[in-house]
């Protein structure tokens, strides 16, 4: 296959089939006959020069090369949709739909203020906010379901197709209620803190991975959480009711739930978190999405507690 000789229509068919995992269902969603879709997939495989999927009784399974092509196809399809949206917005003047993915802390601070400003300045712009933890948001961004994400900077090696615009920095620290046995003490040793009760987010989240990584770098064993939850609100509230340690950003102490908690001074377990706007490369945004991003940047620059 010659470089750059992909058929965009065939690539779109393949990407939808990869998402659905079944040729019959994909054909129905694409509004084409199943034999037509099967022929299109075989034609794409001929262009690529290698099998992209394996057919079986219950659907399809992507080959390793097919999996990689599906990842690239998601980026390409997202860019095509972005281009169509931007052209429509430029042609019609203003307006448009913006879909943002937001990490838990952004739902409470800065993002609501930015969107409130946009709703006054640009009432023709429709904004949808989807919340979640970093991995699910980045997957949705890569697939084109989101215009951009406001969250923690991805780890090295996990952002090949993404661009990052820095907005804020914060520390991840140990937190507990004022009645906790470690509250008020200075320079608590990591070993002592790790031996107590913890409530933590899932192991796939960046905060948990940073805590585990720091602990391992100290030659220690990561804590086993007695309670695990993907809800920061639940973890903060839970920590007000029992003597457990949680690991969260210092800024969470400014939230209504966090205001009843205190930082526990365990210097060796403190890690830094940079957060900002995450785009798909090459960072092209529709006029509406760009307007929301610019207002969010202004909100962060004006905040003395960044």
C-alpha angles and dihedrals in degrees: 000000000000117000112264095016098120116133104231093210092052090046090054091051091050093048093052091047090050090051094049097038093214129083095209094052092042091052090053093050092046091047094233131120115266093239089052092052092046090051091049092052092050089049091053090049088053090051091049093043097226139068114276100185142018118227120218138162096276100039138291138312121207120235116230090262090045090052091052092047090050089056091052091043090056090057092047094048090048091052091050091052091046090052092050092048093048093048090049092050092047092047094049095041105237142351126076142150122276121191115193130188113213133191117229098264093050092059088065102039138034099350095069090049092049094048091046089056092048092050088058098040096040110022089168091066116092115209126195121188121201118190132205145109124302103267096051091045094050091048090053091047093051092049091053097249091119132046093212141338129231107207147102118318109268117248119262111279093026099079106058094133097034138085125208130212111194117231111156144001128212140162126249107224142168113267134187142152119286090252093059113119091241096048113117095016122120129226097003111193116246092232092059094048093046091055093061133080117290136191112197145168119257119294092249094064120099093236092056093044091051092050093048091046093051092048093049090048087058090055092249135121118258115246121265107230117229088199127030124190137161089211115092089193091057093048093049092048092045090053091056090058103046142026099264132127122234130189116225144130118292089236090065087075086072092060121094092252094042095048089080092057136073135212116258111219105236101144097185092059097052115112132177126244125199116195135184148120117323119202135181112253129294085030097235113162132184115249091256094049091045090053092054092047092050093052090048090052089052091051091053094046091052093051111096090198096063 
